[in-house]
Amino acid sequence: MKLQVSVEKRLYCTGTVEVEADTPEEAIDEIERQINAGELQTTAVEWNDPTYEDMSFQTTGDVD
């Protein structure tokens, strides 16, 4: 019997958002506030190239 086992490898992106703030901590707090309030959209982020997450290659637990 041949079965297909589902596997995954996670991919992530990092990016930057410009914000006015007096300190780095205030800048982070403001961006987190905007994310939590739904005010910051992903289209406003200047994204870098995607990167595979280290050690993320694994099975998902699904088998067909």
Backbone bond lengths (Angstrom), bond angles and torsions (degrees), N, CA, C in turn:
res aa  C-N    CA-C-N  psi(-1)  N-CA   C-N-CA  omega(-1)  CA-C   N-CA-C  phi
1 M - - - 1.434 - - 1.529 108.69 -
2 K 1.333 115.98 133.29 1.455 121.22 176.56 1.531 108.13 -105.32
3 L 1.323 115.93 130.85 1.460 122.09 178.92 1.519 109.21 -122.81
4 Q 1.314 115.56 148.41 1.467 120.63 176.51 1.522 108.85 -102.20
5 V 1.320 115.56 119.42 1.461 122.19 179.42 1.525 108.23 -100.64
6 S 1.311 115.93 125.82 1.466 121.49 179.89 1.526 110.04 -76.95
7 V 1.331 115.88 132.44 1.463 121.97 177.51 1.522 108.99 -125.37
8 E 1.312 115.81 161.82 1.465 120.40 178.99 1.521 110.64 -141.72
9 K 1.308 115.08 156.04 1.464 123.54 170.56 1.514 104.52 -141.61
10 R 1.313 117.01 118.54 1.460 120.94 -174.36 1.527 112.23 -78.86
11 L 1.318 113.53 140.95 1.454 123.44 -179.72 1.520 107.66 -118.25
12 Y 1.325 118.26 139.08 1.458 120.34 178.05 1.521 110.14 -136.46
13 C 1.319 114.70 159.96 1.456 121.85 176.73 1.519 108.99 -128.15
14 T 1.313 116.01 145.36 1.456 120.67 170.37 1.520 107.29 -117.12
15 G 1.297 115.16 157.80 1.450 119.53 -179.62 1.517 110.56 -157.35
16 T 1.318 115.60 -175.94 1.460 120.47 -179.16 1.520 110.46 -130.72
17 V 1.343 113.92 150.89 1.448 122.46 175.41 1.523 106.61 -133.69
18 E 1.313 117.22 132.40 1.461 121.04 178.74 1.518 109.68 -87.20
19 V 1.338 115.89 135.70 1.469 121.46 -178.73 1.526 109.10 -146.08
20 E 1.325 116.44 147.89 1.471 121.74 174.88 1.523 108.72 -85.11
21 A 1.345 117.37 126.99 1.467 122.00 178.02 1.516 109.08 -161.74
22 D 1.334 115.54 158.84 1.466 121.26 179.72 1.529 112.80 -85.89
23 T 1.335 117.11 -27.72 1.464 121.11 -178.60 1.524 109.50 -137.89
24 P 1.324 117.01 161.05 1.461 119.42 175.30 1.536 112.69 -58.47
25 E 1.327 116.27 -38.29 1.465 120.35 179.69 1.524 111.03 -63.28
26 E 1.344 117.47 -42.27 1.463 121.35 177.72 1.530 110.86 -64.44
27 A 1.321 116.79 -36.84 1.468 120.57 178.60 1.528 110.40 -63.52
28 I 1.317 116.73 -46.17 1.467 120.71 178.25 1.518 110.47 -62.52
29 D 1.336 116.57 -45.52 1.468 120.36 179.56 1.521 111.46 -59.20
30 E 1.322 117.58 -40.93 1.460 121.04 -178.70 1.526 111.20 -67.14
31 I 1.324 116.99 -42.94 1.464 119.50 179.25 1.524 110.29 -66.32
32 E 1.326 117.95 -41.80 1.465 120.40 177.22 1.531 110.72 -62.59
33 R 1.328 117.91 -38.28 1.457 121.53 177.20 1.523 110.20 -62.28
34 Q 1.347 115.90 -45.36 1.467 120.47 179.81 1.529 111.65 -63.07
35 I 1.335 116.79 -39.88 1.469 120.46 178.45 1.529 109.66 -64.74
36 N 1.334 117.04 -48.71 1.463 121.55 -177.49 1.521 112.48 -64.46
37 A 1.336 117.33 -31.58 1.464 121.54 -179.89 1.526 111.98 -85.18
38 G 1.330 117.00 -4.36 1.462 120.52 -178.60 1.511 113.38 75.87
39 E 1.325 117.17 16.45 1.466 121.70 -178.33 1.525 112.94 -85.38
40 L 1.327 117.43 -30.06 1.462 121.56 -179.08 1.522 108.91 -93.94
41 Q 1.298 116.23 119.63 1.462 121.69 179.77 1.530 109.36 -99.09
42 T 1.314 116.03 152.26 1.468 120.09 -178.31 1.528 111.70 -63.61
43 T 1.325 117.33 -22.65 1.465 119.98 178.85 1.527 111.79 -71.25
44 A 1.337 117.63 -14.98 1.461 121.65 178.96 1.527 112.45 -87.28
45 V 1.320 117.05 -3.04 1.462 121.95 -177.28 1.518 109.55 -95.40
46 E 1.326 116.41 136.73 1.464 120.98 172.98 1.520 106.96 -88.49
47 W 1.340 116.18 101.39 1.455 122.58 -172.20 1.523 112.48 -84.92
48 N 1.337 116.33 142.11 1.464 123.36 170.97 1.521 108.16 -85.59
49 D 1.320 116.83 177.08 1.462 121.19 177.42 1.527 110.23 -65.68
50 P 1.343 117.88 143.82 1.469 120.09 178.08 1.523 111.79 -65.80
51 T 1.336 115.80 151.11 1.454 123.47 -178.44 1.522 108.89 -133.66
52 Y 1.320 116.80 140.01 1.460 119.60 174.80 1.515 109.77 -73.62
53 E 1.333 115.63 138.30 1.458 121.71 178.42 1.525 109.22 -74.75
54 D 1.337 116.84 129.71 1.468 121.27 178.89 1.524 110.65 -59.51
55 M 1.300 116.39 142.93 1.466 123.88 174.98 1.532 113.10 59.62
56 S 1.348 117.69 27.04 1.465 119.58 -177.61 1.528 112.80 -102.10
57 F 1.315 119.19 1.97 1.462 121.96 -179.54 1.519 108.66 -78.07
58 Q 1.344 116.59 116.51 1.466 120.10 -176.25 1.529 109.96 -160.30
59 T 1.315 116.03 171.09 1.461 120.60 174.45 1.527 108.80 -81.23
60 T 1.338 115.96 155.02 1.463 120.23 177.94 1.521 112.28 -94.32
61 G 1.337 116.14 -13.27 1.461 120.24 -176.71 1.518 113.26 96.56
62 D 1.343 117.40 -6.35 1.466 121.61 178.94 1.523 110.21 -92.84
63 V 1.332 115.46 136.41 1.459 121.47 177.69 1.516 108.23 -135.84
64 D 1.337 116.63 131.81 1.468 122.32 175.92 1.512 109.58 -114.26
